[in-house]
Amino acid sequence: MPAFEYTALNPQGREERGVLEGDTARTVRQLLRERNLTPVTVTETQKAETGSGGNKFRIRLKPGVNTKDLALMTRQLSTLTRSGSPLEEALSTVAKQTSKNHVKGVILDVRSKVLEGHSLAAALKEHPRVFPDLYRATVAAGEQSGHLDLVLDRLADYTESRQEMNQKVGMALTYPIILSAVALLIITGLLTYVVPEVVQVFDNIGQDLPLLTRTLIAVSDLFKDFGVLILIAVAALFYGFKRLLRNPDYRQRYDRMILNLPIIGNLAQGLNTARFARTLSILAASGVPILESLRISAQVIRNLPMRQAVETAASRVREGASISQSLEKSGFFPPMTVHLIASGETSGKLEEMLERAAHYQERETTTTITTIVGLFEHMMILAMGVVVLVIVLAILLPIFDLNQMVK
């Protein structure tokens, strides 16, 4: 039974939105009228995403399913399937548990495909932006092996760990971003409004101002006269840089340059290695063929040279080489990770060693981020103090010179 998104008016004339299941849009409209709601629009969820009818392609901007929603959805589905609930009932229950209409619509659409006889993996394929290759391949392996509940449990652990990692990074970066924004606002305010008012005192004195004061006045005039243009230029440069990175050649050079930086390179290497090891671990543990696991794991790596190194390693593995040797030749992966993978291949416990490698790399990455953020905070406070000191000195130096002239 397909799911339909609706917009309706309640008896008070207020607009309400939601998702309902029904055989047809007409059935859903009847259900709404039985609830004392006046239907305005009723659209099937799948059509709402891809458009409807021939060449009339329609785009609707809708909020996506973020990592938190996906983790919660997967954990609920895992718990229900392990308790023995049929898949369609589990999906219906998960849909009822969410208060977000776009998430409910996705789940109900997946449920309708399952009721039509499709596998869960095939139903998830209809929503590639919500369920990535990793998710769909793992579910497909679980269905083929008959252990869907165990696979969903692993997926729940994986999505929750991803959410936790993203949350740690976000929380670590929140304070420095706020500190930087406040510092820039304060400095801009001082140069644009405070300094011009203060330096007016020295205009009619007729004395030569110190170099520091003249420089500060020039910078202040620049901000005051061309501040908006400077802001537009910075935004244009940022946009142009983002567009430039869409070119694979420039992106390749940029990512390689990032890897060669002293501290940032280690951080980028650690983040991508942890993501790769965690993904490969869950795929291998779920029974996905190793070549397919390597292909999917390469897609979660954001650094282009590292991604290409994994793709090259997959080609070498297809020819009979080991994963560890193939990754080691690239020189992009930490020795600890390579050694753990080699140990797993030798002992036959590749999944366990990959999980250890991911855990170790995530811990190292968290430590590195904490260190960088701590240093950045101190440097920002120091830089802010230096800027304020320069402004104060630039204002006080003419006053000191004036006092000397009076004496």
Protein Blocks (a to p, Z undefined) as FASTA:
>chain_A
ZZdddddddfkopacddddddfblmlmmmmmmmnopacfbdcdfklmmnogehjlccddd
dddddfklmmmmmmmmmmmmmnopafklmmmmmmmmpcbfklmmmmmmmmmmmmnopafk
lmmmmmmmlmgfklmmmmmmmmmnopmmmmmmmmmmmmmmmmmmmmmmmmmmmmmmmmmm
mmmmmmmmmmmmmmmmmmmmmmmnopacdfklmmmmmmmmmmmmmmmmmmmmmmmmmmmm
mmmmmpmklmmmmmmmmmmpmklmmmmmmmmmmmmmmmmmmmmmnopafklmmmmmmmmp
mblklmmmmmmmmmmmmnopafklmmmmnopacfklmmmmmmmmmnopmmlmmmmmmmmm
mmmmmmmmmmmmmmmmmmmmmmmmmmmmmmmmmmmmmmmmmmmmmZZ
